Amino acid sequence: MKYKGILLDIDNTLYGYDESHKIALWVVVDFVKNNFSFSEDEIIIAYHQARKMVQIELGLTASSHNRVLYFQKMLEILNINSLKYSLTVYNLYWDAFLIAMKPFDNVYKLLEKYKDKICLVTDLTAHIQHRKIKELKLDKYISKMVTSEEAGREKPHPYIFMAALKKINLNADEVCMIGDSFSKDISGASNLGIDSIWINLKRENKEFDSSLVTEVYSFEEIEI
């Protein structure tokens, strides 16, 4: 093996987040449309307004990703009793999301190769990431995770990467970071001198130090 350990993002790295989100959000839209007098467009607009409000108000914190807050504000915008329905909508969303998740090709092959030498590094809240881990059966291969909720900072802040290194007891020059976000995963790792593999799903055009960063277009291409 080229590395002693791996730092690994979850969303849009191990599975397709965007497609799962789209499916789950439409489950929410259908519920609200069928139970209240709103059109699909009105619900979608309210959701995006709510999401933007939460992210502006909470900034770069793990709470800014919390779907309970998104749906609470969405229902408030629509003048629906948020205390009565927020958890219902939240659970509908995540239940549909988890069912929709499909791991990318080659994921388990790499996890098996680096079994118990991996730390997940993720910005989302710990509770839902644990649910994703169970659904994807990642806990068969991985026993360590650092969330931004735990670290108190989001990627690319060094705290979250340093915490991950500490958990697997390795140095920056002994690991590789794998992720889809150049601004979060790759920049954060590069700032600490950590090699990284950028899964460039969206075919973005970025300049980077090729001595530290390897660009691929799918998880299947990763060979380490």
ZIMOSUL-V128663 format. One record per pair of residues at least 12 apart in sequence whose ideal C-beta (glycine too) atoms are under 10 Angstrom apart, sorted by sequence separation. I is the first residue (numbers start at 1). J is the second residue. D is the distance in Angstrom with one decimal. If there is no record, write none. Layout:
i: {I | I}
j: {J | J}
d: {D | D}
This chain:
i: {29 | 31 | 32 | 54 | 57 | 74 | 120 | 133 | 148 | 151 | 177 | 185 | 186 | 196 | 29 | 30 | 51 | 54 | 72 | 73 | 75 | 120 | 146 | 147 | 150 | 151 | 164 | 176 | 177 | 185 | 186 | 196 | 26 | 29 | 32 | 51 | 54 | 55 | 68 | 71 | 72 | 75 | 146 | 158 | 161 | 175 | 182 | 185 | 186 | 203 | 28 | 29 | 32 | 54 | 55 | 71 | 72 | 74 | 130 | 146 | 177 | 198 | 199 | 200 | 201 | 202 | 28 | 51 | 53 | 54 | 57 | 70 | 71 | 129 | 146 | 147 | 161 | 182 | 195 | 196 | 197 | 198 | 199 | 200 | 201 | 26 | 53 | 69 | 71 | 72 | 130 | 146 | 172 | 175 | 177 | 178 | 179 | 180 | 181 | 182 | 195 | 196 | 197 | 198 | 199 | 200 | 201 | 25 | 26 | 29 | 51 | 52 | 54 | 68 | 71 | 72 | 120 | 129 | 145 | 146 | 176 | 177 | 178 | 179 | 180 | 181 | 182 | 190 | 194 | 195 | 196 | 197 | 198 | 199 | 200 | 201 | 25 | 28 | 50 | 51 | 54 | 67 | 68 | 70 | 71 | 126 | 128 | 129 | 144 | 145 | 146 | 173 | 175 | 176 | 177 | 178 | 179 | 180 | 187 | 190 | 193 | 194 | 195 | 196 | 197 | 198 | 199 | 50 | 51 | 53 | 54 | 70 | 71 | 118 | 126 | 127 | 129 | 144 | 146 | 172 | 173 | 174 | 175 | 176 | 177 | 178 | 179 | 180 | 181 | 182 | 186 | 199 | 49 | 50 | 52 | 53 | 68 | 69 | 71 | 126 | 146 | 172 | 173 | 174 | 175 | 176 | 177 | 178 | 180 | 181 | 183 | 187 | 190 | 191 | 199 | 25 | 48 | 50 | 51 | 67 | 68 | 71 | 120 | 125 | 126 | 127 | 144 | 145 | 155 | 171 | 172 | 173 | 180 | 182 | 186 | 190 | 197 | 199 | 47 | 50 | 51 | 53 | 67 | 68 | 70 | 118 | 119 | 120 | 121 | 122 | 124 | 125 | 126 | 144 | 171 | 172 | 181 | 183 | 186 | 189 | 190 | 199 | 47 | 49 | 50 | 53 | 66 | 67 | 117 | 118 | 119 | 120 | 121 | 122 | 123 | 124 | 125 | 126 | 143 | 144 | 155 | 160 | 161 | 180 | 182 | 189 | 197 | 46 | 49 | 50 | 68 | 111 | 115 | 116 | 117 | 118 | 119 | 120 | 121 | 122 | 123 | 124 | 125 | 143 | 144 | 156 | 197 | 47 | 48 | 50 | 67 | 68 | 111 | 115 | 116 | 117 | 118 | 119 | 120 | 121 | 122 | 123 | 155 | 156 | 182 | 186 | 187 | 197 | 46 | 47 | 50 | 67 | 111 | 114 | 115 | 116 | 117 | 118 | 119 | 120 | 121 | 122 | 156 | 157 | 161 | 165 | 186 | 197 | 46 | 47 | 49 | 50 | 108 | 112 | 113 | 114 | 115 | 116 | 122 | 123 | 155 | 156 | 160 | 161 | 186 | 45 | 46 | 107 | 108 | 111 | 112 | 155 | 156 | 159 | 165 | 186 | 195 | 44 | 46 | 47 | 67 | 98 | 108 | 111 | 121 | 123 | 124 | 154 | 155 | 156 | 158 | 161 | 162 | 164 | 43 | 46 | 47 | 97 | 101 | 107 | 110 | 111 | 123 | 155 | 156 | 157 | 158 | 161 | 182 | 43 | 45 | 46 | 103 | 108 | 122 | 123 | 155 | 156 | 45 | 46 | 94 | 98 | 103 | 108 | 122 | 155 | 156 | 158 | 161 | 182 | 43 | 46 | 94 | 97 | 98 | 101 | 102 | 103 | 107 | 121 | 154 | 155 | 156 | 157 | 158 | 42 | 43 | 93 | 97 | 100 | 101 | 103 | 153 | 156 | 177 | 42 | 95 | 98 | 99 | 148 | 156 | 176 | 177 | 178 | 94 | 98 | 123 | 90 | 94 | 97 | 98 | 122 | 176 | 178 | 28 | 32 | 36 | 121 | 180 | 38 | 121 | 37 | 38 | 94 | 178 | 25 | 28 | 32 | 36 | 38 | 47 | 119 | 121 | 122 | 24 | 28 | 32 | 36 | 121 | 36 | 119 | 120 | 121 | 178 | 35 | 119 | 21 | 28 | 32 | 118 | 119 | 121 | 176 | 178 | 119 | 120 | 32 | 119 | 176 | 36 | 119 | 35 | 118 | 117 | 119 | 116 | 117 | 32 | 35 | 117 | 11 | 31 | 119 | 121 | 31 | 32 | 65 | 67 | 68 | 117 | 118 | 121 | 122 | 31 | 65 | 66 | 67 | 117 | 119 | 121 | 123 | 64 | 65 | 66 | 68 | 28 | 32 | 62 | 64 | 65 | 68 | 118 | 28 | 31 | 62 | 64 | 66 | 67 | 114 | 123 | 27 | 28 | 30 | 31 | 61 | 62 | 63 | 66 | 114 | 122 | 123 | 60 | 62 | 65 | 121 | 122 | 28 | 61 | 62 | 121 | 27 | 28 | 27 | 30 | 26 | 27 | 62 | 121 | 24 | 25 | 27 | 28 | 110 | 121 | 24 | 27 | 23 | 24 | 26 | 27 | 24 | 25 | 21 | 24 | 25 | 27 | 23 | 24 | 27 | 23 | 24 | 21 | 22 | 24 | 20 | 21 | 23 | 24 | 20 | 23 | 24 | 20 | 22 | 23 | 20 | 21 | 17 | 20 | 19 | 20 | 19 | 20 | 65 | 19 | 65 | 66 | 16 | 17 | 64 | 65 | 15 | 16 | 62 | 63 | 15 | 16 | 62 | 63 | 14 | 15 | 16 | 61 | 62 | 15 | 16 | 60 | 61 | 62 | 14 | 15 | 62 | 65 | 11 | 14 | 62 | 64 | 13 | 61 | 62 | 12 | 15 | 61 | 62 | 14 | 60 | 61 | 13 | 14 | 60 | 59 | 60 | 104 | 14 | 14 | 60 | 104 | 8 | 8 | 8 | 6 | 6 | 8 | 14 | 6 | 13 | 17 | 6 | 13 | 5 | 13 | 110 | 4 | 8 | 10 | 109 | 110 | 114 | 3 | 5 | 6 | 7 | 8 | 9 | 10 | 11 | 109 | 113 | 1 | 5 | 6 | 7 | 8 | 9 | 10 | 11 | 20 | 106 | 107 | 110 | 1 | 4 | 5 | 6 | 7 | 8 | 9 | 10 | 11 | 105 | 106 | 107 | 109 | 110 | 3 | 5 | 6 | 7 | 8 | 9 | 10 | 104 | 105 | 106 | 110 | 6 | 17 | 104 | 105 | 106 | 107 | 1 | 103 | 104 | 105 | 106 | 15 | 106 | 11 | 14 | 104 | 10 | 14 | 15 | 11 | 15 | 10 | 14 | 10 | 14 | 10 | 10 | 8 | 8 | 10 | 6 | 8 | 7 | 8 | 10 | 5 | 7 | 9 | 7 | 7 | 8 | 7 | 6 | 7 | 5 | 5 | 7 | 7 | 5 | 6 | 5 | 7 | 17 | 4 | 5 | 6 | 14 | 4 | 5 | 7 | 13 | 14 | 4 | 5 | 13 | 14 | 3 | 4 | 8 | 12 | 13 | 7 | 8 | 9 | 11 | 12 | 13 | 4 | 5 | 6 | 7 | 8 | 9 | 10 | 11 | 12 | 3 | 4 | 5 | 6 | 7 | 8 | 9 | 10 | 11 | 3 | 4 | 5 | 6 | 7 | 8 | 9 | 3 | 4 | 6 | 7 | 9 | 13 | 3 | 12 | 2 | 9 | 9 | 8 | 9 | 7 | 7 | 7 | 18 | 13 | 17 | 18 | 14 | 16 | 13 | 7 | 12 | 7 | 13 | 7 | 8 | 12 | 9 | 12 | 3 | 6 | 3 | 2 | 15 | 14 | 13 | 6 | 6 | 2 | 3 | 2 | 1}
j: {41 | 43 | 44 | 66 | 69 | 86 | 132 | 145 | 160 | 163 | 189 | 197 | 198 | 208 | 42 | 43 | 64 | 67 | 85 | 86 | 88 | 133 | 159 | 160 | 163 | 164 | 177 | 189 | 190 | 198 | 199 | 209 | 40 | 43 | 46 | 65 | 68 | 69 | 82 | 85 | 86 | 89 | 160 | 172 | 175 | 189 | 196 | 199 | 200 | 217 | 43 | 44 | 47 | 69 | 70 | 86 | 87 | 89 | 145 | 161 | 192 | 213 | 214 | 215 | 216 | 217 | 44 | 67 | 69 | 70 | 73 | 86 | 87 | 145 | 162 | 163 | 177 | 198 | 211 | 212 | 213 | 214 | 215 | 216 | 217 | 43 | 70 | 86 | 88 | 89 | 147 | 163 | 189 | 192 | 194 | 195 | 196 | 197 | 198 | 199 | 212 | 213 | 214 | 215 | 216 | 217 | 218 | 43 | 44 | 47 | 69 | 70 | 72 | 86 | 89 | 90 | 138 | 147 | 163 | 164 | 194 | 195 | 196 | 197 | 198 | 199 | 200 | 208 | 212 | 213 | 214 | 215 | 216 | 217 | 218 | 219 | 44 | 47 | 69 | 70 | 73 | 86 | 87 | 89 | 90 | 145 | 147 | 148 | 163 | 164 | 165 | 192 | 194 | 195 | 196 | 197 | 198 | 199 | 206 | 209 | 212 | 213 | 214 | 215 | 216 | 217 | 218 | 70 | 71 | 73 | 74 | 90 | 91 | 138 | 146 | 147 | 149 | 164 | 166 | 192 | 193 | 194 | 195 | 196 | 197 | 198 | 199 | 200 | 201 | 202 | 206 | 219 | 70 | 71 | 73 | 74 | 89 | 90 | 92 | 147 | 167 | 193 | 194 | 195 | 196 | 197 | 198 | 199 | 201 | 202 | 204 | 208 | 211 | 212 | 220 | 47 | 70 | 72 | 73 | 89 | 90 | 93 | 142 | 147 | 148 | 149 | 166 | 167 | 177 | 193 | 194 | 195 | 202 | 204 | 208 | 212 | 219 | 221 | 70 | 73 | 74 | 76 | 90 | 91 | 93 | 141 | 142 | 143 | 144 | 145 | 147 | 148 | 149 | 167 | 194 | 195 | 204 | 206 | 209 | 212 | 213 | 222 | 71 | 73 | 74 | 77 | 90 | 91 | 141 | 142 | 143 | 144 | 145 | 146 | 147 | 148 | 149 | 150 | 167 | 168 | 179 | 184 | 185 | 204 | 206 | 213 | 221 | 71 | 74 | 75 | 93 | 136 | 140 | 141 | 142 | 143 | 144 | 145 | 146 | 147 | 148 | 149 | 150 | 168 | 169 | 181 | 222 | 73 | 74 | 76 | 93 | 94 | 137 | 141 | 142 | 143 | 144 | 145 | 146 | 147 | 148 | 149 | 181 | 182 | 208 | 212 | 213 | 223 | 73 | 74 | 77 | 94 | 138 | 141 | 142 | 143 | 144 | 145 | 146 | 147 | 148 | 149 | 183 | 184 | 188 | 192 | 213 | 224 | 74 | 75 | 77 | 78 | 136 | 140 | 141 | 142 | 143 | 144 | 150 | 151 | 183 | 184 | 188 | 189 | 214 | 74 | 75 | 136 | 137 | 140 | 141 | 184 | 185 | 188 | 194 | 215 | 224 | 74 | 76 | 77 | 97 | 128 | 138 | 141 | 151 | 153 | 154 | 184 | 185 | 186 | 188 | 191 | 192 | 194 | 74 | 77 | 78 | 128 | 132 | 138 | 141 | 142 | 154 | 186 | 187 | 188 | 189 | 192 | 213 | 75 | 77 | 78 | 135 | 140 | 154 | 155 | 187 | 188 | 78 | 79 | 127 | 131 | 136 | 141 | 155 | 188 | 189 | 191 | 194 | 215 | 77 | 80 | 128 | 131 | 132 | 135 | 136 | 137 | 141 | 155 | 188 | 189 | 190 | 191 | 192 | 77 | 78 | 128 | 132 | 135 | 136 | 138 | 188 | 191 | 212 | 78 | 131 | 134 | 135 | 184 | 192 | 212 | 213 | 214 | 131 | 135 | 160 | 128 | 132 | 135 | 136 | 160 | 214 | 216 | 67 | 71 | 75 | 160 | 219 | 78 | 161 | 78 | 79 | 135 | 219 | 67 | 70 | 74 | 78 | 80 | 89 | 161 | 163 | 164 | 67 | 71 | 75 | 79 | 164 | 80 | 163 | 164 | 165 | 222 | 80 | 164 | 67 | 74 | 78 | 164 | 165 | 167 | 222 | 224 | 166 | 167 | 80 | 167 | 224 | 85 | 168 | 85 | 168 | 168 | 170 | 168 | 169 | 85 | 88 | 170 | 65 | 85 | 175 | 177 | 88 | 89 | 122 | 124 | 125 | 174 | 175 | 178 | 179 | 89 | 123 | 124 | 125 | 175 | 177 | 179 | 181 | 123 | 124 | 125 | 127 | 88 | 92 | 122 | 124 | 125 | 128 | 178 | 89 | 92 | 123 | 125 | 127 | 128 | 175 | 184 | 89 | 90 | 92 | 93 | 123 | 124 | 125 | 128 | 176 | 184 | 185 | 123 | 125 | 128 | 184 | 185 | 92 | 125 | 126 | 185 | 92 | 93 | 93 | 96 | 93 | 94 | 129 | 188 | 92 | 93 | 95 | 96 | 178 | 189 | 93 | 96 | 93 | 94 | 96 | 97 | 95 | 96 | 93 | 96 | 97 | 99 | 96 | 97 | 100 | 97 | 98 | 96 | 97 | 99 | 96 | 97 | 99 | 100 | 97 | 100 | 101 | 98 | 100 | 101 | 99 | 100 | 97 | 100 | 100 | 101 | 101 | 102 | 147 | 102 | 148 | 149 | 100 | 101 | 148 | 149 | 100 | 101 | 147 | 148 | 101 | 102 | 148 | 149 | 101 | 102 | 103 | 148 | 149 | 103 | 104 | 148 | 149 | 150 | 103 | 104 | 151 | 154 | 101 | 104 | 152 | 154 | 104 | 152 | 153 | 104 | 107 | 153 | 154 | 107 | 153 | 154 | 107 | 108 | 154 | 154 | 155 | 199 | 110 | 111 | 157 | 201 | 107 | 110 | 111 | 110 | 111 | 114 | 120 | 113 | 120 | 124 | 114 | 121 | 114 | 122 | 219 | 114 | 118 | 120 | 219 | 220 | 224 | 114 | 116 | 117 | 118 | 119 | 120 | 121 | 122 | 220 | 224 | 113 | 117 | 118 | 119 | 120 | 121 | 122 | 123 | 132 | 218 | 219 | 222 | 114 | 117 | 118 | 119 | 120 | 121 | 122 | 123 | 124 | 218 | 219 | 220 | 222 | 223 | 117 | 119 | 120 | 121 | 122 | 123 | 124 | 218 | 219 | 220 | 224 | 121 | 132 | 219 | 220 | 221 | 222 | 117 | 219 | 220 | 221 | 222 | 132 | 223 | 129 | 132 | 222 | 129 | 133 | 135 | 132 | 136 | 132 | 136 | 133 | 138 | 136 | 138 | 138 | 142 | 145 | 142 | 144 | 144 | 145 | 147 | 144 | 146 | 155 | 160 | 161 | 164 | 164 | 164 | 165 | 164 | 165 | 167 | 168 | 167 | 168 | 168 | 170 | 180 | 168 | 169 | 170 | 178 | 169 | 170 | 172 | 178 | 179 | 170 | 171 | 179 | 180 | 170 | 171 | 175 | 179 | 180 | 175 | 176 | 177 | 179 | 180 | 181 | 173 | 174 | 175 | 176 | 177 | 178 | 179 | 180 | 181 | 173 | 174 | 175 | 176 | 177 | 178 | 179 | 180 | 181 | 174 | 175 | 176 | 177 | 178 | 179 | 180 | 175 | 176 | 178 | 179 | 181 | 185 | 176 | 185 | 176 | 184 | 185 | 185 | 186 | 185 | 188 | 189 | 201 | 197 | 201 | 202 | 199 | 201 | 199 | 194 | 199 | 195 | 201 | 196 | 197 | 201 | 199 | 202 | 194 | 197 | 195 | 195 | 219 | 219 | 219 | 222 | 224 | 223 | 224 | 224 | 224}
d: {9.6 | 9.3 | 10.0 | 7.4 | 8.9 | 8.8 | 9.7 | 7.3 | 6.1 | 5.1 | 3.6 | 9.2 | 4.8 | 8.9 | 9.7 | 9.2 | 9.1 | 9.5 | 9.1 | 9.2 | 9.9 | 7.5 | 8.9 | 8.1 | 7.2 | 8.6 | 8.7 | 8.2 | 8.6 | 7.3 | 9.5 | 9.8 | 8.5 | 4.9 | 8.7 | 9.5 | 9.8 | 9.6 | 9.8 | 8.0 | 4.5 | 7.1 | 5.6 | 10.0 | 9.3 | 8.7 | 9.4 | 8.7 | 9.4 | 6.9 | 7.6 | 6.5 | 9.2 | 4.8 | 9.2 | 5.2 | 9.3 | 7.8 | 8.0 | 8.2 | 8.9 | 5.7 | 10.0 | 5.5 | 9.6 | 9.6 | 9.7 | 9.1 | 9.0 | 5.8 | 9.3 | 9.4 | 8.5 | 6.7 | 9.1 | 9.6 | 7.3 | 5.9 | 8.6 | 6.5 | 7.7 | 7.0 | 8.5 | 7.0 | 7.1 | 9.9 | 8.9 | 8.8 | 8.9 | 8.9 | 9.1 | 4.6 | 8.4 | 9.9 | 5.2 | 9.8 | 7.1 | 10.0 | 8.6 | 9.9 | 5.7 | 5.3 | 4.9 | 5.0 | 5.8 | 5.7 | 7.5 | 9.2 | 9.3 | 8.0 | 8.9 | 9.7 | 8.9 | 6.0 | 4.5 | 8.6 | 7.5 | 5.9 | 10.0 | 4.7 | 7.2 | 7.2 | 7.1 | 7.9 | 7.5 | 9.1 | 7.5 | 7.3 | 7.6 | 7.7 | 7.3 | 7.9 | 7.1 | 7.3 | 9.2 | 9.3 | 7.8 | 7.6 | 7.9 | 5.1 | 6.2 | 9.4 | 7.2 | 9.3 | 5.4 | 7.8 | 9.6 | 10.0 | 9.8 | 8.3 | 9.4 | 9.8 | 6.1 | 4.6 | 4.2 | 4.7 | 7.1 | 4.6 | 9.4 | 6.5 | 7.3 | 9.9 | 7.7 | 9.6 | 6.1 | 9.5 | 6.8 | 5.2 | 9.6 | 5.7 | 9.8 | 8.6 | 9.9 | 8.8 | 9.5 | 9.3 | 8.8 | 7.4 | 8.8 | 5.1 | 6.6 | 9.2 | 7.4 | 6.3 | 7.4 | 8.4 | 6.7 | 7.5 | 9.7 | 9.5 | 8.2 | 6.1 | 9.9 | 7.3 | 9.5 | 9.5 | 9.0 | 9.5 | 9.2 | 4.6 | 6.5 | 5.0 | 7.8 | 9.5 | 9.5 | 6.2 | 9.1 | 6.9 | 5.4 | 9.9 | 9.7 | 8.8 | 9.9 | 9.9 | 9.8 | 7.0 | 9.4 | 7.7 | 8.1 | 8.6 | 5.0 | 7.2 | 6.1 | 6.7 | 9.1 | 8.6 | 9.7 | 8.1 | 9.5 | 9.5 | 4.8 | 8.0 | 8.2 | 6.4 | 6.9 | 5.1 | 9.3 | 8.3 | 6.8 | 3.6 | 8.1 | 9.6 | 5.5 | 9.8 | 8.9 | 6.8 | 7.6 | 9.8 | 9.6 | 6.9 | 6.7 | 8.3 | 4.9 | 4.4 | 9.4 | 8.8 | 9.8 | 9.0 | 9.9 | 7.8 | 6.5 | 7.7 | 7.9 | 7.7 | 4.0 | 8.6 | 9.1 | 9.8 | 9.4 | 4.7 | 8.9 | 7.0 | 7.7 | 7.6 | 7.3 | 7.4 | 5.2 | 6.3 | 9.1 | 5.8 | 8.1 | 9.4 | 9.4 | 9.9 | 5.2 | 8.3 | 8.9 | 9.9 | 7.6 | 8.3 | 9.7 | 9.8 | 8.2 | 7.3 | 9.0 | 8.3 | 4.1 | 4.0 | 5.5 | 5.4 | 4.5 | 8.0 | 9.8 | 9.4 | 9.9 | 8.7 | 5.8 | 9.0 | 8.8 | 7.7 | 5.9 | 9.9 | 9.5 | 4.8 | 7.5 | 9.8 | 7.0 | 6.6 | 7.2 | 8.4 | 7.2 | 8.7 | 7.4 | 9.6 | 7.5 | 8.6 | 9.5 | 9.6 | 8.4 | 4.9 | 6.0 | 7.0 | 7.1 | 7.8 | 7.9 | 6.1 | 9.2 | 9.3 | 6.3 | 8.2 | 9.0 | 9.2 | 6.7 | 9.4 | 5.7 | 8.3 | 5.9 | 7.2 | 4.8 | 9.9 | 5.9 | 9.3 | 9.3 | 8.8 | 9.2 | 8.8 | 9.4 | 8.5 | 9.8 | 9.4 | 8.4 | 5.3 | 7.3 | 6.4 | 9.9 | 9.5 | 8.1 | 8.2 | 8.3 | 7.9 | 6.3 | 3.8 | 7.7 | 9.8 | 8.3 | 9.1 | 9.1 | 9.6 | 8.9 | 8.7 | 9.0 | 8.9 | 9.1 | 3.8 | 8.9 | 9.5 | 9.7 | 7.3 | 6.2 | 8.3 | 7.1 | 8.4 | 7.4 | 9.7 | 7.6 | 4.3 | 9.5 | 8.6 | 6.8 | 8.7 | 9.0 | 6.8 | 4.8 | 9.6 | 4.6 | 7.0 | 9.7 | 5.6 | 8.7 | 10.0 | 8.6 | 5.2 | 9.8 | 8.5 | 9.6 | 5.7 | 8.4 | 3.0 | 9.7 | 9.9 | 9.6 | 6.2 | 5.8 | 7.4 | 8.3 | 4.7 | 8.0 | 6.5 | 6.7 | 9.3 | 9.7 | 9.4 | 6.3 | 9.1 | 6.8 | 6.0 | 9.2 | 8.8 | 9.4 | 6.8 | 9.2 | 8.8 | 8.7 | 9.3 | 5.8 | 9.3 | 7.2 | 10.0 | 8.5 | 10.0 | 6.3 | 8.9 | 9.9 | 6.5 | 9.7 | 7.3 | 9.6 | 8.7 | 8.1 | 9.8 | 9.4 | 9.9 | 9.4 | 9.5 | 6.9 | 4.6 | 8.0 | 9.7 | 9.2 | 9.2 | 8.9 | 8.7 | 8.5 | 9.2 | 9.3 | 9.5 | 9.3 | 5.9 | 9.2 | 6.0 | 6.6 | 9.7 | 9.8 | 10.0 | 8.2 | 9.9 | 9.8 | 8.3 | 7.1 | 8.6 | 9.9 | 9.5 | 8.4 | 9.9 | 9.1 | 7.3 | 8.1 | 9.3 | 4.9 | 6.0 | 8.5 | 8.0 | 9.8 | 6.8 | 8.7 | 4.2 | 9.9 | 8.5 | 7.3 | 9.5 | 7.7 | 9.7 | 9.4 | 8.5 | 9.0 | 9.7 | 7.5 | 5.1 | 6.2 | 9.1 | 4.9 | 8.4 | 7.4 | 6.4 | 8.8 | 8.8 | 9.9 | 8.4 | 9.6 | 8.0 | 9.9 | 8.8 | 8.4 | 7.2 | 7.7 | 7.2 | 9.8 | 9.5 | 9.3 | 9.8 | 9.3 | 9.4 | 9.4 | 6.6 | 6.6 | 8.7 | 8.7 | 8.7 | 10.0 | 7.7 | 8.8 | 9.0 | 4.9 | 5.7 | 10.0 | 9.7 | 9.6 | 9.4 | 9.9 | 6.0 | 10.0 | 9.4 | 5.4 | 5.7 | 6.8 | 9.7 | 9.2 | 7.6 | 9.7 | 6.9 | 9.2 | 8.8 | 9.0 | 9.3 | 9.5 | 7.0 | 7.4 | 8.7 | 9.3 | 9.9 | 9.7 | 8.8 | 5.2 | 8.6 | 9.3 | 9.8 | 5.8 | 9.9 | 7.8 | 7.6 | 5.4 | 5.2 | 6.6 | 9.9 | 9.9 | 9.9 | 9.9 | 8.4 | 7.9 | 6.9 | 8.1 | 8.1 | 8.3 | 8.9 | 4.7 | 4.2 | 9.8 | 7.0 | 8.3 | 8.6 | 8.1 | 8.6 | 8.8 | 4.2 | 8.7 | 9.7 | 5.9 | 3.8 | 9.3 | 7.2 | 8.5 | 9.8 | 9.7 | 8.7 | 8.3 | 6.7 | 8.3 | 6.5 | 5.0 | 4.3 | 9.8 | 8.0 | 8.5 | 9.6 | 8.7 | 8.6 | 8.9 | 4.3 | 6.9 | 5.1 | 8.9 | 8.0 | 9.8 | 8.0 | 8.2 | 9.3 | 8.8 | 8.4 | 9.3 | 8.9 | 9.1 | 7.9 | 6.4 | 9.5 | 4.8 | 6.6 | 4.4 | 7.8 | 8.8 | 5.9 | 9.1 | 7.3 | 3.6 | 5.0 | 7.2 | 8.2 | 8.3 | 8.2 | 5.9 | 6.2 | 8.6 | 9.0 | 9.7 | 6.4 | 8.4 | 8.4 | 8.0 | 8.3 | 9.2 | 9.3 | 7.7 | 8.7 | 7.1 | 5.4 | 7.5 | 7.2 | 8.9 | 9.6 | 4.8 | 9.2 | 9.5 | 8.6 | 9.6 | 8.7 | 8.1 | 9.5 | 9.7 | 8.9 | 8.5 | 7.8 | 8.7 | 8.7 | 8.9 | 9.1 | 9.6 | 9.6 | 4.9 | 9.9 | 6.8 | 9.2 | 7.7 | 9.0 | 5.5 | 5.8 | 9.7 | 9.8 | 8.4 | 7.7 | 9.3 | 6.6 | 7.7 | 7.2 | 7.6 | 8.4 | 6.9 | 9.3 | 8.2 | 6.6 | 4.2 | 4.6 | 5.6 | 5.4 | 6.1 | 4.8 | 8.3 | 9.4 | 8.2 | 5.8 | 6.1 | 7.0 | 6.5 | 6.6 | 7.6 | 8.0 | 6.7 | 6.3 | 9.3 | 6.8 | 7.4 | 5.3 | 8.9 | 9.3 | 8.9 | 8.3 | 7.2 | 9.5 | 5.0 | 8.8 | 8.7 | 7.7 | 6.7 | 6.6 | 4.4 | 7.6 | 9.8 | 9.6 | 4.0 | 4.4 | 8.1 | 9.3 | 8.4 | 8.5 | 6.8 | 9.7 | 6.6 | 8.1 | 9.0 | 8.7 | 8.6 | 9.7 | 6.4 | 9.7 | 9.4 | 8.0 | 6.6 | 6.3 | 6.6 | 7.8 | 7.4 | 8.4 | 8.1 | 9.1 | 7.6 | 8.6 | 9.1 | 9.9 | 9.8 | 9.2 | 9.6 | 9.4 | 8.8 | 8.2 | 9.4 | 6.7 | 9.1 | 5.1 | 9.8 | 7.6 | 9.2 | 8.4 | 9.7 | 8.2 | 9.7 | 8.6 | 4.8 | 9.1 | 8.6 | 8.4 | 8.6 | 9.6 | 9.0 | 9.5 | 4.7 | 9.7 | 6.3 | 9.9 | 5.4 | 9.6 | 5.2 | 9.5 | 8.6 | 8.7 | 9.9 | 8.4 | 4.9 | 5.5 | 9.1 | 7.8 | 9.3 | 4.3 | 8.5 | 9.5 | 6.3 | 6.3 | 7.1 | 7.7 | 6.6 | 9.0 | 7.8 | 7.6 | 9.4 | 4.3 | 4.6 | 5.8 | 4.3 | 5.2 | 3.5 | 9.8 | 9.0 | 6.4 | 6.7 | 8.1 | 7.8 | 7.2 | 7.5 | 6.4 | 5.6 | 9.6 | 6.3 | 8.2 | 7.1 | 7.7 | 4.8 | 10.0 | 7.5 | 8.0 | 5.1 | 9.3 | 9.8 | 8.5 | 9.5 | 7.0 | 8.6 | 9.6 | 9.7 | 9.5 | 9.7 | 8.3 | 5.9 | 7.1 | 7.8 | 9.9 | 8.8 | 8.4 | 9.9 | 6.2 | 8.4 | 9.1 | 10.0 | 9.3 | 7.4 | 8.7 | 9.1 | 7.2 | 7.1 | 10.0 | 7.9 | 9.1 | 6.3 | 4.9 | 7.2}
